[in-house]
């Protein structure tokens, strides 16, 4: 009888909806919670163990398998540690597959620290140039506020990766190894951000005082000397010449004497990096399929290649990824990594965690709506190194992550194909795999998205 009265009370509160959380409304919420004994059982469980362990579907876990009909990797994973360098790790891991084969070694790494040094100094210049470009906008303009929010983050995109290598080359990890700050970037980034924000104010104040463009750029140059100094202190000095020597798997000794970063890249990058284009799956109504997009003010190298995306259907993206893997090349991709993931198992599945039944509600939003309402964006880049194909269709994908060897199968993860549909947004693909119609679309003028669009999130 008491429970019936509570239900009646709640119904009366619902009919008298108010802008305020009145005592009656709050009491009705409590009554509804107490009226369902299942909620108390879940409360007891959640307050004692992790939510993910309760929401995890056992059937999905037991079906996870690390066997693949196509598998390329025979090397250990890398570790970006406490940094946001996933995009460059994934890119260098793509390149190292060919370098390992060419050198006939079991393992090899390009220097991630070298790429990071040059990316940071280029980003500092790009940021300051953008501040100069937007100098006539008010300080509280949304674009200016957005630029100041993250002047020099660790993130990046495929085109930005290629820009750095094209301009500054590559070196082996031994020639510029990791430092404390390359592996844990927070303190270094904090000093760089403080300097760049101070310099942004200085440049804008100079413009307000009538300074010429020449004067602004001279001041920018002085700031960049400080940024270079900070980076050199934290990351070390990039080598201009070095000797590279190694023993192959048969113990044969090799030496490349007097190498430069550009000569090293030319010799050991075995894939045509300039031939790659970025394909994205952006299902928003405002993003037409078959069109090229760019994000305003997104980039690192001033005068370098613009970050561009060709929007395609996710099924085509999968077919191209499968074909690339069958041709013995890994695939660089970007995704929303934290969704429906078990890091210890190294497993992604669109239905891995059943939060709907646990909380007795629904959280469902389609991929387009998640992008539109801030529930999804690209947060991580990795490498496909395998795929399990049955009857011409992918069942699951093998993923080389850059989080060390603790999760999954020594750092290699399993992505069930359902997760690809929902949470993979981008791959870097060779032009030769694109249909003629899409190749022609690459030559069209790109649609320009605003700086804060989620398609730019991986670089932030």
Buried (B, 14 or more C-beta within 10 A) or exposed (E): EEEEEBBEBBEEBEEEEEEEEEEBBEBBEEBBEEBEEEBEEBEEBBEEEEBBEBBBBEEBEEEBEBEBBBBBBEBBBBBBBEBBBBBBBBBBBBBBBBBBEEBEBEEBBBBBBBBBBBBBBBBBBBBBBBBBEBBEBEEEEEBBEBBBEBBBBBBBBBBBBBBBBBBBBBBBBEBBBBBEBBBBBEEBBEBBBEBBBEBBEBBBEBBEEEBEEEBBBEBBEEBBEBBBEBBEEBBBEBBEEBEBEBEEEEEEEEEBEEBBBBBBBEBBBBBEBEEBBBBBBBBBEEBEBBBBBBBBBBBBBBEBBBBBBBBBEBEBBBBBBBBBBEEEBBBBBBBBBEBBBBBEBBBBBBBBBBBEEBBEEEEEEEBBEBBBEEBBBBBBBBBBBBBBBEEEEBBBBBBBBBBBBEBBEEBBBBBBBBBBBBBBBBBBBBEEBBEEEBBEBEEEEBBEBEBBBBBBBBBB
